[in-house]
Amino acid sequence: MSFNIGENIGPYRIIEQLGQGGMATVYKAYHAALDRYVALKVLHPAFNQDQTFTARFQREARVVAKLEHSNIVPVYDYSEHEARPYLVMKYIEGDTLKARLNQGPLTSNEIEGVVNSIGSALAYAHRQGILHRDIKPSNVMIALDGLMYLADFGLARIAQAGESTMSSDSIMGTPQYISPEQAMGKKDLDAGTDIYSFGVMLYEMVVGQVPFSADTPFSIIHDHIYTPLPLPMKVNPNVPEPVQRVLLKALAKNRLDRYETVEEMVAAFKDAWTEAGVPMQGTSITMRPGIYKTEPAVVKTQRAEPVKETVAAKGEAKKRSPWKWIGIGVASILCLAVAFFAVIKSTGNPPVEPTAVPTQIPATKIPPTAEVLPTLPGGRTPGGLPTPPLKDSPEVLAAQELVNQNPGDPFAHLKFALALWDAQEFRPAMDELAQSANLAGPNNKEFLLQAAQEFKARDAWVAAAGMYLRLVPIYRNEGMPIELENDFHEAIYKSTEQKDMPLFVFFERIDNASLPLGYIARGRYALYNGDMKEAKTQLANAEKLKPDMYEVFLLKAEIEMKSGSQTEAKNIFLSLSSDLGAPEWIRIMAENYLKAVQ
């Protein structure tokens, strides 16, 4: 079932592997009948039997087939080889915009090319009723002849119908470029989400960095929702005021305050660009004196974006004129799984489009093991009441001193994180945990085990879940011990009770560890957020893949209880509580639920 170099896949001969992302691998291939190179995007074997992922893959082919535009990467064909689906796309020799940004400053002509080409492609897609939902520099291809293409419609969906094959996938996207409403999991997305993401790209090119950057992806997601946009002129004083106005409108938290269409946004940007004295559309206007005297340094990315429609050769960067540069830098982060549990920081600014308060299972039916949730922005608990931090305890001060003496020791930082957690300083505790894990590195089994167990002991399930997720790759070859696997499943299962859990633990990461568990997590999260239909759908998905999984029975019982079928729920809980083969945590949860329903 492999795609090997030199192998024939139908009429295509594999030449080389171009790149690999979380869902697919891209190859360069030769099509002898038409004497041309093509790119094959092949779904990973792990997803072959999952209808959710194959449907998403097919959707990309159907969506792009509807889009005939000179700046959109065309899909030529869709087929399968030994049950592995693949797309056949145009092969573009060149590079991505992200790679081009990493090489150095863009010229005025290159910025103009991005605005015109990608703006035109995106506007066209919107007119066809298609939302891209993953606009970012790594999805913009630059051919050697300078032509630009919008690529990867893998997350696209039909705007009017809300069509989506990925359940609960509305939060999917890239943290640095995601819109507030997409980050909050809104399902009624419209063109505004792409306008926001396109605005982030423009901000990055004009200001020299993305608007929000932090140690963890979820701190970035939180900032898109809650934190006011950093004023471009404060970040980079060389940004002209007219351009700042355009960026502020394009990146408004409330989508109703943004531009209505991409065409309107592009026109406003060009007008502002010209007003500022920057050449656009071949004009001969020059910059005003005193503007853009220096070029900001480029911040190199710390990790590579997943490769989508990757190209084989990099185009040589055009010569740049210093006065044309506004300032560019790519601010990225080390996307480690520990990032999944950084608690969103306090700003005191509520979201413009707040999510509804979840419909919880009645309090009398929630087992005593329910999680004590971390505080939310502004020191708010999930119920909205402020939780004032305690004064520094002797333990906190002692741990902080240990960190000062050993700044590079991850275990010192972990001790500090635990002391902060015990003192109810939840946000600083999570920040310190993220820093400690970064210092430890991805393969430090001893550290990850200790951190996971310590936070599990404190019922800090989201933090524990993130740590266990980081342990999964370490045990991939040798297999995770059954006790550790049980702890991992418990942390994932219980973390779903927290409304903001998807901002800290991505469902796709759980899928990569265990697809049935990923379905269970989606289902229980939906249950605790009042979406009974989605909960039942995800339970059915898990049951289809692994019907004898204990979490399947536990979630089914919770759904029955929430639906009012107390007798059915009681029977399942009774069976689980008396099953000596079940993990201990499941027996305990079942026993606690039994006390609630009796």
Buried (B, 14 or more C-beta within 10 A) or exposed (E): EEBEEEEEBBBBBBBEBBBBBEBBBBBBBBBEEEEEBBBBBBBBEEBBEBEBBBEBBBBBBBBBEEBEBEBBBBBBBBBBBEEBBBBBBBBBBBBBBBBBBBBEBBBBBBBBBBBBBBBBBBBBBBEEBBBBBBBBBBBBBBBBEEBBBBBBBBBBBBBEEEBBBBBBBBBBBBBBBBBBBBBBBBEEBBBBBBBBBBBBBBBBBBBBBBBBBBBBBBBBBBBBBBBEBBBBBEBBEBBBEBBBBBBBBBBBBEBEEBBEBBBBBBBBBBBBBBBBBBBBEEEEEEBEEEBBEEBBEBBEBEEEBBBBBBBBEBBEBEEBEEEBBBBBBBBBBBBBBBBBBBBBBBBEEBBBBEBEEBEBBEEEBBBEBBBEBBBBBBBBBBEEEEBEBEEBBEBBEEBBEBBEEEEEBBBBBBBBBBBBBBBBBBBBBBBBBBBBBBBBEBEBEEBBBBBBBBBBEBBBBBBBBBBBBBBBEBBEEEEBEEEBBBBBBBBBBBBBBBBBBBBBBBBBBBBBBBBBBBBBBBBBBBBBBBBEEBBBBBBBBBBBBBEEBBBBBBBBBBBBBBBEBBEBBBEBBBEBBEBEEBBEBBBBBBBBBBEBBE
